[in-house]
Amino acid sequence: MNYYCNKHKGKALQKSKIISIASLFLVLIFLIETGESCACTCWAAAGDKVEGKGIILAKNRDYLPQPNELRLIVPETGYTYLGLFPVKGQKEQYVVAGINEKGLSVVSMTASSIPHAKRHPVKKGIVESILTSYESVDAVLKDRDFFSKIHPSFYMMGDKTKIAIIEVAPDGRFSSRETDNGILYHTNHYTDETLLWANEKIGKSSQIRMNRIGQLLMSHPTSFTIEDFIIFSEDRNDGPNNSIWRTGGAQDREMTLASWIIAIPKNSDPELYLKIANPKEPEKFYNMRLDRFFWTNGLE
């Protein structure tokens, strides 16, 4: 397995990639026609819902075909974290799923039910800010001023005792739901009753994936294991464009590029399962125990 490790300035320059005008045009047309970009399916369980207690959190990352890679980041200030990064030419990309040395995991989702032009993406990576600055779900949720200042988006997070989902709407409005004994799941539209007004158009795929992951979670007869979440992540029940694992059906369609699944036991070290399906490359699989040795010695 090939690992990427940046243990100095936190981020490294990425290899340049030339994108033709024609390819860029096709991408823009696709985004305009579908109204959805960077779609994802996320789900989590905590407490009695997890075998041996603790939490399990998962994200299937969907996007137009592009490479992704695993990086260990040691920032100049703040907590060290392990994260999944898109690779997109020389343009700096931000972590989309990660876990820090304190055992806090965070994943992001796009608010695709709001037109792209109205989301006003910020330059600084929100997931990076959370991972480097906070050590627990409670610590993040207490800083209510943080979410009132960021662009519309969704975040799911978990530590060894709790999971939470944050929905950020326009105009600094947001909501949070948390549990230490239950399940949470989300796709790309607002579900909190106080924020339903923010949905301008709910995508077909977002609704189908939301229904499917909810069905899989609620019909499961026993406590969850990381193996159960891996099975869910591979579900292709609803075809190439609407399943939890999306094949896209064509090279210019969104597809699932990675599955990030983290188990954080209450009395043990976190365990990461990661599948990366980079276009035109063999699939990569990572199974890692994130113990003290790992955080001291890094990816080897």
C-alpha positions as protocol buffer text, in pm:
chain_id: "A"
residue {
  index: 1
  type: MET
  ca { x: 0 y: 0 z: 0 }
}
residue {
  index: 2
  type: ASN
  ca { x: 118 y: 350 z: -76 }
}
residue {
  index: 3
  type: TYR
  ca { x: 71 y: 604 z: 201 }
}
residue {
  index: 4
  type: TYR
  ca { x: 110 y: 980 z: 193 }
}
residue {
  index: 5
  type: CYS
  ca { x: 248 y: 1148 z: 503 }
}
residue {
  index: 6
  type: ASN
  ca { x: 301 y: 1521 z: 559 }
}
residue {
  index: 7
  type: LYS
  ca { x: 461 y: 1574 z: 900 }
}
residue {
  index: 8
  type: HIS
  ca { x: 590 y: 1927 z: 857 }
}
residue {
  index: 9
  type: LYS
  ca { x: 378 y: 2217 z: 734 }
}
residue {
  index: 10
  type: GLY
  ca { x: 45 y: 2035 z: 739 }
}
residue {
  index: 11
  type: LYS
  ca { x: -16 y: 2032 z: 363 }
}
residue {
  index: 12
  type: ALA
  ca { x: 196 y: 1966 z: 60 }
}
residue {
  index: 13
  type: LEU
  ca { x: 175 y: 2088 z: -296 }
}
residue {
  index: 14
  type: GLN
  ca { x: -2 y: 1835 z: -511 }
}
residue {
  index: 15
  type: LYS
  ca { x: 99 y: 1720 z: -860 }
}
residue {
  index: 16
  type: SER
  ca { x: -29 y: 1944 z: -1134 }
}
residue {
  index: 17
  type: LYS
  ca { x: -293 y: 1820 z: -1370 }
}
residue {
  index: 18
  type: ILE
  ca { x: -394 y: 1980 z: -1697 }
}
residue {
  index: 19
  type: ILE
  ca { x: -768 y: 1998 z: -1750 }
}
residue {
  index: 20
  type: SER
  ca { x: -882 y: 2074 z: -2102 }
}
residue {
  index: 21
  type: ILE
  ca { x: -1135 y: 2346 z: -2173 }
}
residue {
  index: 22
  type: ALA
  ca { x: -1364 y: 2082 z: -2321 }
}
residue {
  index: 23
  type: SER
  ca { x: -1352 y: 1869 z: -2006 }
}
residue {
  index: 24
  type: LEU
  ca { x: -1418 y: 2171 z: -1786 }
}
residue {
  index: 25
  type: PHE
  ca { x: -1714 y: 2264 z: -2002 }
}
residue {
  index: 26
  type: LEU
  ca { x: -1862 y: 1916 z: -1966 }
}
residue {
  index: 27
  type: VAL
  ca { x: -1824 y: 1932 z: -1589 }
}
residue {
  index: 28
  type: LEU
  ca { x: -1998 y: 2270 z: -1571 }
}
residue {
  index: 29
  type: ILE
  ca { x: -2285 y: 2146 z: -1788 }
}
residue {
  index: 30
  type: PHE
  ca { x: -2321 y: 1841 z: -1565 }
}
residue {
  index: 31
  type: LEU
  ca { x: -2341 y: 2049 z: -1248 }
}
residue {
  index: 32
  type: ILE
  ca { x: -2595 y: 2286 z: -1399 }
}
residue {
  index: 33
  type: GLU
  ca { x: -2818 y: 2006 z: -1526 }
}
residue {
  index: 34
  type: THR
  ca { x: -2815 y: 1791 z: -1212 }
}
residue {
  index: 35
  type: GLY
  ca { x: -2811 y: 2059 z: -945 }
}
residue {
  index: 36
  type: GLU
  ca { x: -2613 y: 1820 z: -721 }
}
residue {
  index: 37
  type: SER
  ca { x: -2240 y: 1810 z: -653 }
}
residue {
  index: 38
  type: CYS
  ca { x: -2023 y: 1631 z: -402 }
}
residue {
  index: 39
  type: ALA
  ca { x: -2314 y: 1417 z: -285 }
}
residue {
  index: 40
  type: CYS
  ca { x: -2246 y: 1185 z: 9 }
}
residue {
  index: 41
  type: THR
  ca { x: -2422 y: 934 z: 232 }
}
residue {
  index: 42
  type: CYS
  ca { x: -2329 y: 936 z: 601 }
}
residue {
  index: 43
  type: TRP
  ca { x: -2452 y: 727 z: 891 }
}
residue {
  index: 44
  type: ALA
  ca { x: -2354 y: 649 z: 1250 }
}
residue {
  index: 45
  type: ALA
  ca { x: -2452 y: 447 z: 1557 }
}
residue {
  index: 46
  type: ALA
  ca { x: -2372 y: 483 z: 1927 }
}
residue {
  index: 47
  type: GLY
  ca { x: -2414 y: 314 z: 2265 }
}
residue {
  index: 48
  type: ASP
  ca { x: -2623 y: -2 z: 2282 }
}
residue {
  index: 49
  type: LYS
  ca { x: -2660 y: 11 z: 1902 }
}
residue {
  index: 50
  type: VAL
  ca { x: -2291 y: -80 z: 1871 }
}
residue {
  index: 51
  type: GLU
  ca { x: -2143 y: -415 z: 1964 }
}
residue {
  index: 52
  type: GLY
  ca { x: -1917 y: -353 z: 2262 }
}
residue {
  index: 53
  type: LYS
  ca { x: -2047 y: 5 z: 2301 }
}
residue {
  index: 54
  type: GLY
  ca { x: -1867 y: 307 z: 2160 }
}
residue {
  index: 55
  type: ILE
  ca { x: -1959 y: 447 z: 1816 }
}
residue {
  index: 56
  type: ILE
  ca { x: -1925 y: 367 z: 1446 }
}
residue {
  index: 57
  type: LEU
  ca { x: -1936 y: 644 z: 1184 }
}
residue {
  index: 58
  type: ALA
  ca { x: -1933 y: 611 z: 805 }
}
residue {
  index: 59
  type: LYS
  ca { x: -1920 y: 828 z: 495 }
}
residue {
  index: 60
  type: ASN
  ca { x: -1946 y: 727 z: 130 }
}
residue {
  index: 61
  type: ARG
  ca { x: -1789 y: 1007 z: -71 }
}
residue {
  index: 62
  type: ASP
  ca { x: -1956 y: 1074 z: -407 }
}
residue {
  index: 63
  type: TYR
  ca { x: -1817 y: 1315 z: -664 }
}
residue {
  index: 64
  type: LEU
  ca { x: -1720 y: 1346 z: -1028 }
}
residue {
  index: 65
  type: PRO
  ca { x: -1431 y: 1108 z: -1104 }
}
residue {
  index: 66
  type: GLN
  ca { x: -1112 y: 1228 z: -933 }
}
residue {
  index: 67
  type: PRO
  ca { x: -838 y: 1069 z: -720 }
}
residue {
  index: 68
  type: ASN
  ca { x: -843 y: 1065 z: -341 }
}
residue {
  index: 69
  type: GLU
  ca { x: -567 y: 984 z: -93 }
}
residue {
  index: 70
  type: LEU
  ca { x: -506 y: 923 z: 275 }
}
residue {
  index: 71
  type: ARG
  ca { x: -283 y: 1172 z: 455 }
}
residue {
  index: 72
  type: LEU
  ca { x: -152 y: 1214 z: 807 }
}
residue {
  index: 73
  type: ILE
  ca { x: -132 y: 1584 z: 892 }
}
residue {
  index: 74
  type: VAL
  ca { x: 77 y: 1731 z: 1171 }
}
residue {
  index: 75
  type: PRO
  ca { x: -19 y: 2102 z: 1171 }
}
residue {
  index: 76
  type: GLU
  ca { x: 196 y: 2382 z: 1303 }
}
residue {
  index: 77
  type: THR
  ca { x: -64 y: 2433 z: 1575 }
}
residue {
  index: 78
  type: GLY
  ca { x: -344 y: 2208 z: 1693 }
}
residue {
  index: 79
  type: TYR
  ca { x: -409 y: 1834 z: 1694 }
}
residue {
  index: 80
  type: THR
  ca { x: -260 y: 1585 z: 1451 }
}
residue {
  index: 81
  type: TYR
  ca { x: -519 y: 1416 z: 1229 }
}
residue {
  index: 82
  type: LEU
  ca { x: -561 y: 1146 z: 966 }
}
residue {
  index: 83
  type: GLY
  ca { x: -778 y: 1243 z: 673 }
}
residue {
  index: 84
  type: LEU
  ca { x: -919 y: 1162 z: 331 }
}
residue {
  index: 85
  type: PHE
  ca { x: -824 y: 1427 z: 75 }
}
residue {
  index: 86
  type: PRO
  ca { x: -934 y: 1483 z: -285 }
}
residue {
  index: 87
  type: VAL
  ca { x: -649 y: 1531 z: -532 }
}
residue {
  index: 88
  type: LYS
  ca { x: -728 y: 1795 z: -792 }
}
residue {
  index: 89
  type: GLY
  ca { x: -428 y: 1938 z: -971 }
}
residue {
  index: 90
  type: GLN
  ca { x: -247 y: 2229 z: -806 }
}
residue {
  index: 91
  type: LYS
  ca { x: -562 y: 2360 z: -642 }
}
residue {
  index: 92
  type: GLU
  ca { x: -548 y: 2312 z: -266 }
}
residue {
  index: 93
  type: GLN
  ca { x: -807 y: 2062 z: -148 }
}
residue {
  index: 94
  type: TYR
  ca { x: -951 y: 2024 z: 200 }
}
residue {
  index: 95
  type: VAL
  ca { x: -1004 y: 1712 z: 407 }
}
residue {
  index: 96
  type: VAL
  ca { x: -1354 y: 1562 z: 363 }
}
residue {
  index: 97
  type: ALA
  ca { x: -1334 y: 1295 z: 636 }
}
residue {
  index: 98
  type: GLY
  ca { x: -1094 y: 1258 z: 924 }
}
residue {
  index: 99
  type: ILE
  ca { x: -1012 y: 1164 z: 1281 }
}
residue {
  index: 100
  type: ASN
  ca { x: -773 y: 1341 z: 1516 }
}
residue {
  index: 101
  type: GLU
  ca { x: -534 y: 1213 z: 1781 }
}
residue {
  index: 102
  type: LYS
  ca { x: -795 y: 1279 z: 2052 }
}
residue {
  index: 103
  type: GLY
  ca { x: -1043 y: 1038 z: 1892 }
}
residue {
  index: 104
  type: LEU
  ca { x: -1281 y: 1290 z: 1733 }
}
residue {
  index: 105
  type: SER
  ca { x: -1396 y: 1196 z: 1381 }
}
residue {
  index: 106
  type: VAL
  ca { x: -1571 y: 1439 z: 1142 }
}
residue {
  index: 107
  type: VAL
  ca { x: -1711 y: 1402 z: 791 }
}
residue {
  index: 108
  type: SER
  ca { x: -1877 y: 1661 z: 566 }
}
residue {
  index: 109
  type: MET
  ca { x: -2168 y: 1662 z: 320 }
}
residue {
  index: 110
  type: THR
  ca { x: -2274 y: 1913 z: 58 }
}
residue {
  index: 111
  type: ALA
  ca { x: -2607 y: 2095 z: 96 }
}
residue {
  index: 112
  type: SER
  ca { x: -2711 y: 2013 z: -260 }
}
residue {
  index: 113
  type: SER
  ca { x: -3071 y: 2120 z: -202 }
}
residue {
  index: 114
  type: ILE
  ca { x: -2940 y: 2479 z: -223 }
}
residue {
  index: 115
  type: PRO
  ca { x: -2805 y: 2604 z: -559 }
}
residue {
  index: 116
  type: HIS
  ca { x: -2426 y: 2612 z: -572 }
}
residue {
  index: 117
  type: ALA
  ca { x: -2415 y: 2989 z: -621 }
}
residue {
  index: 118
  type: LYS
  ca { x: -2599 y: 3042 z: -291 }
}
residue {
  index: 119
  type: ARG
  ca { x: -2373 y: 2824 z: -78 }
}
residue {
  index: 120
  type: HIS
  ca { x: -2082 y: 3073 z: -84 }
}
residue {
  index: 121
  type: PRO
  ca { x: -1807 y: 2822 z: 2 }
}
residue {
  index: 122
  type: VAL
  ca { x: -1541 y: 2959 z: 232 }
}
residue {
  index: 123
  type: LYS
  ca { x: -1169 y: 2926 z: 167 }
}
residue {
  index: 124
  type: LYS
  ca { x: -1070 y: 2762 z: 493 }
}
residue {
  index: 125
  type: GLY
  ca { x: -1144 y: 2393 z: 544 }
}
residue {
  index: 126
  type: ILE
  ca { x: -1415 y: 2350 z: 809 }
}
residue {
  index: 127
  type: VAL
  ca { x: -1339 y: 1983 z: 877 }
}
residue {
  index: 128
  type: GLU
  ca { x: -972 y: 2071 z: 922 }
}
residue {
  index: 129
  type: SER
  ca { x: -1065 y: 2346 z: 1169 }
}
residue {
  index: 130
  type: ILE
  ca { x: -1272 y: 2104 z: 1376 }
}
residue {
  index: 131
  type: LEU
  ca { x: -1009 y: 1829 z: 1375 }
}
residue {
  index: 132
  type: THR
  ca { x: -721 y: 2056 z: 1474 }
}
residue {
  index: 133
  type: SER
  ca { x: -915 y: 2256 z: 1736 }
}
residue {
  index: 134
  type: TYR
  ca { x: -1152 y: 2023 z: 1927 }
}
residue {
  index: 135
  type: GLU
  ca { x: -1116 y: 1696 z: 2115 }
}
residue {
  index: 136
  type: SER
  ca { x: -1480 y: 1586 z: 2156 }
}
residue {
  index: 137
  type: VAL
  ca { x: -1830 y: 1621 z: 2013 }
}
residue {
  index: 138
  type: ASP
  ca { x: -1939 y: 1816 z: 2320 }
}
residue {
  index: 139
  type: ALA
  ca { x: -1655 y: 2065 z: 2275 }
}
residue {
  index: 140
  type: VAL
  ca { x: -1762 y: 2132 z: 1915 }
}
residue {
  index: 141
  type: LEU
  ca { x: -2131 y: 2168 z: 1999 }
}
residue {
  index: 142
  type: LYS
  ca { x: -2057 y: 2414 z: 2280 }
}
residue {
  index: 143
  type: ASP
  ca { x: -1893 y: 2652 z: 2032 }
}
residue {
  index: 144
  type: ARG
  ca { x: -2219 y: 2761 z: 1873 }
}
residue {
  index: 145
  type: ASP
  ca { x: -2060 y: 3071 z: 1727 }
}
residue {
  index: 146
  type: PHE
  ca { x: -1845 y: 2851 z: 1501 }
}
residue {
  index: 147
  type: PHE
  ca { x: -2132 y: 2713 z: 1291 }
}
residue {
  index: 148
  type: SER
  ca { x: -2314 y: 3045 z: 1265 }
}
residue {
  index: 149
  type: LYS
  ca { x: -2030 y: 3180 z: 1053 }
}
residue {
  index: 150
  type: ILE
  ca { x: -1984 y: 2910 z: 790 }
}
residue {
  index: 151
  type: HIS
  ca { x: -2148 y: 2833 z: 457 }
}
residue {
  index: 152
  type: PRO
  ca { x: -2451 y: 2601 z: 413 }
}
residue {
  index: 153
  type: SER
  ca { x: -2335 y: 2242 z: 458 }
}
residue {
  index: 154
  type: PHE
  ca { x: -2375 y: 1933 z: 676 }
}
residue {
  index: 155
  type: TYR
  ca { x: -2137 y: 1767 z: 922 }
}
residue {
  index: 156
  type: MET
  ca { x: -2149 y: 1437 z: 1109 }
}
residue {
  index: 157
  type: MET
  ca { x: -1910 y: 1370 z: 1396 }
}
residue {
  index: 158
  type: GLY
  ca { x: -1843 y: 1119 z: 1667 }
}
residue {
  index: 159
  type: ASP
  ca { x: -1616 y: 1035 z: 1959 }
}
residue {
  index: 160
  type: LYS
  ca { x: -1610 y: 728 z: 2184 }
}
residue {
  index: 161
  type: THR
  ca { x: -1940 y: 816 z: 2354 }
}
residue {
  index: 162
  type: LYS
  ca { x: -2150 y: 1034 z: 2122 }
}
residue {
  index: 163
  type: ILE
  ca { x: -2251 y: 1105 z: 1761 }
}
residue {
  index: 164
  type: ALA
  ca { x: -2400 y: 1423 z: 1618 }
}
residue {
  index: 165
  type: ILE
  ca { x: -2526 y: 1576 z: 1294 }
}
residue {
  index: 166
  type: ILE
  ca { x: -2508 y: 1951 z: 1226 }
}
residue {
  index: 167
  type: GLU
  ca { x: -2712 y: 2115 z: 950 }
}
residue {
  index: 168
  type: VAL
  ca { x: -2593 y: 2463 z: 854 }
}
residue {
  index: 169
  type: ALA
  ca { x: -2841 y: 2676 z: 661 }
}
residue {
  index: 170
  type: PRO
  ca { x: -2810 y: 3022 z: 503 }
}
residue {
  index: 171
  type: ASP
  ca { x: -2794 y: 3339 z: 714 }
}
residue {
  index: 172
  type: GLY
  ca { x: -2605 y: 3179 z: 1001 }
}
residue {
  index: 173
  type: ARG
  ca { x: -2889 y: 2948 z: 1104 }
}
residue {
  index: 174
  type: PHE
  ca { x: -2808 y: 2589 z: 1201 }
}
residue {
  index: 175
  type: SER
  ca { x: -2936 y: 2294 z: 1401 }
}
residue {
  index: 176
  type: SER
  ca { x: -2774 y: 1998 z: 1575 }
}
residue {
  index: 177
  type: ARG
  ca { x: -2893 y: 1654 z: 1678 }
}
residue {
  index: 178
  type: GLU
  ca { x: -2690 y: 1428 z: 1903 }
}
residue {
  index: 179
  type: THR
  ca { x: -2722 y: 1093 z: 2075 }
}
residue {
  index: 180
  type: ASP
  ca { x: -2514 y: 863 z: 2293 }
}
residue {
  index: 181
  type: ASN
  ca { x: -2747 y: 569 z: 2231 }
}
residue {
  index: 182
  type: GLY
  ca { x: -2903 y: 556 z: 1884 }
}
residue {
  index: 183
  type: ILE
  ca { x: -2852 y: 605 z: 1511 }
}
residue {
  index: 184
  type: LEU
  ca { x: -2814 y: 907 z: 1284 }
}
residue {
  index: 185
  type: TYR
  ca { x: -2798 y: 927 z: 904 }
}
residue {
  index: 186
  type: HIS
  ca { x: -2793 y: 1197 z: 640 }
}
residue {
  index: 187
  type: THR
  ca { x: -2749 y: 1273 z: 270 }
}
residue {
  index: 188
  type: ASN
  ca { x: -2768 y: 1613 z: 97 }
}
residue {
  index: 189
  type: HIS
  ca { x: -3084 y: 1793 z: 203 }
}
residue {
  index: 190
  type: TYR
  ca { x: -3216 y: 1949 z: 522 }
}
residue {
  index: 191
  type: THR
  ca { x: -3417 y: 1721 z: 751 }
}
residue {
  index: 192
  type: ASP
  ca { x: -3448 y: 1924 z: 1072 }
}
residue {
  index: 193
  type: GLU
  ca { x: -3801 y: 2065 z: 1094 }
}
residue {
  index: 194
  type: THR
  ca { x: -3671 y: 2413 z: 1171 }
}
residue {
  index: 195
  type: LEU
  ca { x: -3462 y: 2422 z: 852 }
}
residue {
  index: 196
  type: LEU
  ca { x: -3687 y: 2258 z: 592 }
}
residue {
  index: 197
  type: TRP
  ca { x: -3742 y: 2603 z: 440 }
}
residue {
  index: 198
  type: ALA
  ca { x: -3381 y: 2595 z: 318 }
}
residue {
  index: 199
  type: ASN
  ca { x: -3451 y: 2310 z: 73 }
}
residue {
  index: 200
  type: GLU
  ca { x: -3502 y: 2476 z: -263 }
}
residue {
  index: 201
  type: LYS
  ca { x: -3493 y: 2145 z: -451 }
}
residue {
  index: 202
  type: ILE
  ca { x: -3433 y: 1802 z: -299 }
}
residue {
  index: 203
  type: GLY
  ca { x: -3241 y: 1582 z: -542 }
}
residue {
  index: 204
  type: LYS
  ca { x: -3384 y: 1244 z: -636 }
}
residue {
  index: 205
  type: SER
  ca { x: -3064 y: 1066 z: -543 }
}
residue {
  index: 206
  type: SER
  ca { x: -3041 y: 1237 z: -205 }
}
residue {
  index: 207
  type: GLN
  ca { x: -3393 y: 1126 z: -110 }
}
residue {
  index: 208
  type: ILE
  ca { x: -3349 y: 768 z: -234 }
}
residue {
  index: 209
  type: ARG
  ca { x: -3016 y: 726 z: -54 }
}
residue {
  index: 210
  type: MET
  ca { x: -3163 y: 874 z: 264 }
}
residue {
  index: 211
  type: ASN
  ca { x: -3452 y: 627 z: 255 }
}
residue {
  index: 212
  type: ARG
  ca { x: -3226 y: 331 z: 181 }
}
residue {
  index: 213
  type: ILE
  ca { x: -2966 y: 388 z: 453 }
}
residue {
  index: 214
  type: GLY
  ca { x: -3247 y: 451 z: 702 }
}
residue {
  index: 215
  type: GLN
  ca { x: -3408 y: 122 z: 602 }
}
residue {
  index: 216
  type: LEU
  ca { x: -3081 y: -69 z: 641 }
}
residue {
  index: 217
  type: LEU
  ca { x: -3010 y: 81 z: 982 }
}
residue {
  index: 218
  type: MET
  ca { x: -3357 y: 47 z: 1130 }
}
residue {
  index: 219
  type: SER
  ca { x: -3416 y: -309 z: 1006 }
}
residue {
  index: 220
  type: HIS
  ca { x: -3087 y: -441 z: 1144 }
}
residue {
  index: 221
  type: PRO
  ca { x: -3176 y: -699 z: 1413 }
}
residue {
  index: 222
  type: THR
  ca { x: -2865 y: -678 z: 1632 }
}
residue {
  index: 223
  type: SER
  ca { x: -2599 y: -432 z: 1748 }
}
residue {
  index: 224
  type: PHE
  ca { x: -2379 y: -299 z: 1468 }
}
residue {
  index: 225
  type: THR
  ca { x: -2021 y: -397 z: 1393 }
}
residue {
  index: 226
  type: ILE
  ca { x: -1779 y: -228 z: 1155 }
}
residue {
  index: 227
  type: GLU
  ca { x: -1838 y: -523 z: 921 }
}
residue {
  index: 228
  type: ASP
  ca { x: -2210 y: -434 z: 906 }
}
residue {
  index: 229
  type: PHE
  ca { x: -2123 y: -78 z: 807 }
}
residue {
  index: 230
  type: ILE
  ca { x: -1888 y: -207 z: 536 }
}
residue {
  index: 231
  type: ILE
  ca { x: -2174 y: -412 z: 392 }
}
residue {
  index: 232
  type: PHE
  ca { x: -2402 y: -107 z: 397 }
}
residue {
  index: 233
  type: SER
  ca { x: -2136 y: 99 z: 221 }
}
residue {
  index: 234
  type: GLU
  ca { x: -2135 y: -146 z: -71 }
}
residue {
  index: 235
  type: ASP
  ca { x: -2515 y: -147 z: -116 }
}
residue {
  index: 236
  type: ARG
  ca { x: -2618 y: -108 z: -482 }
}
residue {
  index: 237
  type: ASN
  ca { x: -2989 y: -161 z: -441 }
}
residue {
  index: 238
  type: ASP
  ca { x: -3100 y: 148 z: -635 }
}
residue {
  index: 239
  type: GLY
  ca { x: -2893 y: 146 z: -951 }
}
residue {
  index: 240
  type: PRO
  ca { x: -2582 y: 332 z: -1068 }
}
residue {
  index: 241
  type: ASN
  ca { x: -2690 y: 686 z: -973 }
}
residue {
  index: 242
  type: ASN
  ca { x: -2906 y: 645 z: -663 }
}
residue {
  index: 243
  type: SER
  ca { x: -2745 y: 368 z: -457 }
}
residue {
  index: 244
  type: ILE
  ca { x: -2534 y: 409 z: -146 }
}
residue {
  index: 245
  type: TRP
  ca { x: -2241 y: 283 z: -354 }
}
residue {
  index: 246
  type: ARG
  ca { x: -2283 y: 468 z: -684 }
}
residue {
  index: 247
  type: THR
  ca { x: -2107 y: 350 z: -999 }
}
residue {
  index: 248
  type: GLY
  ca { x: -2225 y: 654 z: -1195 }
}
residue {
  index: 249
  type: GLY
  ca { x: -2308 y: 467 z: -1514 }
}
residue {
  index: 250
  type: ALA
  ca { x: -2083 y: 697 z: -1723 }
}
residue {
  index: 251
  type: GLN
  ca { x: -1742 y: 864 z: -1690 }
}
residue {
  index: 252
  type: ASP
  ca { x: -1892 y: 1212 z: -1651 }
}
residue {
  index: 253
  type: ARG
  ca { x: -2139 y: 1117 z: -1377 }
}
residue {
  index: 254
  type: GLU
  ca { x: -2095 y: 1129 z: -1002 }
}
residue {
  index: 255
  type: MET
  ca { x: -1979 y: 805 z: -846 }
}
residue {
  index: 256
  type: THR
  ca { x: -1866 y: 678 z: -509 }
}
residue {
  index: 257
  type: LEU
  ca { x: -1494 y: 737 z: -477 }
}
residue {
  index: 258
  type: ALA
  ca { x: -1433 y: 624 z: -119 }
}
residue {
  index: 259
  type: SER
  ca { x: -1585 y: 469 z: 192 }
}
residue {
  index: 260
  type: TRP
  ca { x: -1458 y: 604 z: 525 }
}
residue {
  index: 261
  type: ILE
  ca { x: -1569 y: 394 z: 824 }
}
residue {
  index: 262
  type: ILE
  ca { x: -1436 y: 457 z: 1173 }
}
residue {
  index: 263
  type: ALA
  ca { x: -1513 y: 251 z: 1484 }
}
residue {
  index: 264
  type: ILE
  ca { x: -1430 y: 417 z: 1815 }
}
residue {
  index: 265
  type: PRO
  ca { x: -1476 y: 169 z: 2103 }
}
residue {
  index: 266
  type: LYS
  ca { x: -1547 y: 308 z: 2447 }
}
residue {
  index: 267
  type: ASN
  ca { x: -1243 y: 139 z: 2604 }
}
residue {
  index: 268
  type: SER
  ca { x: -1007 y: 76 z: 2315 }
}
residue {
  index: 269
  type: ASP
  ca { x: -828 y: 240 z: 2022 }
}
residue {
  index: 270
  type: PRO
  ca { x: -1014 y: 359 z: 1710 }
}
residue {
  index: 271
  type: GLU
  ca { x: -1018 y: 135 z: 1403 }
}
residue {
  index: 272
  type: LEU
  ca { x: -1032 y: 270 z: 1048 }
}
residue {
  index: 273
  type: TYR
  ca { x: -1160 y: 93 z: 740 }
}
residue {
  index: 274
  type: LEU
  ca { x: -1107 y: 289 z: 420 }
}
residue {
  index: 275
  type: LYS
  ca { x: -1179 y: 191 z: 62 }
}
residue {
  index: 276
  type: ILE
  ca { x: -1054 y: 425 z: -212 }
}
residue {
  index: 277
  type: ALA
  ca { x: -1181 y: 369 z: -565 }
}
residue {
  index: 278
  type: ASN
  ca { x: -972 y: 611 z: -771 }
}
residue {
  index: 279
  type: PRO
  ca { x: -1070 y: 626 z: -1140 }
}
residue {
  index: 280
  type: LYS
  ca { x: -869 y: 392 z: -1364 }
}
residue {
  index: 281
  type: GLU
  ca { x: -677 y: 248 z: -1067 }
}
residue {
  index: 282
  type: PRO
  ca { x: -709 y: -72 z: -863 }
}
residue {
  index: 283
  type: GLU
  ca { x: -915 y: -23 z: -548 }
}
residue {
  index: 284
  type: LYS
  ca { x: -714 y: 43 z: -232 }
}
residue {
  index: 285
  type: PHE
  ca { x: -811 y: -90 z: 110 }
}
residue {
  index: 286
  type: TYR
  ca { x: -683 y: 25 z: 448 }
}
residue {
  index: 287
  type: ASN
  ca { x: -750 y: -145 z: 781 }
}
residue {
  index: 288
  type: MET
  ca { x: -573 y: 42 z: 1059 }
}
residue {
  index: 289
  type: ARG
  ca { x: -575 y: 51 z: 1438 }
}
residue {
  index: 290
  type: LEU
  ca { x: -508 y: 407 z: 1549 }
}
residue {
  index: 291
  type: ASP
  ca { x: -321 y: 340 z: 1872 }
}
residue {
  index: 292
  type: ARG
  ca { x: -53 y: 546 z: 2047 }
}
residue {
  index: 293
  type: PHE
  ca { x: 219 y: 393 z: 1830 }
}
residue {
  index: 294
  type: PHE
  ca { x: 36 y: 512 z: 1517 }
}
residue {
  index: 295
  type: TRP
  ca { x: 1 y: 872 z: 1634 }
}
residue {
  index: 296
  type: THR
  ca { x: 368 y: 874 z: 1737 }
}
residue {
  index: 297
  type: ASN
  ca { x: 520 y: 708 z: 1432 }
}
residue {
  index: 298
  type: GLY
  ca { x: 270 y: 790 z: 1155 }
}
residue {
  index: 299
  type: LEU
  ca { x: 196 y: 605 z: 833 }
}
residue {
  index: 300
  type: GLU
  ca { x: 463 y: 349 z: 753 }
}
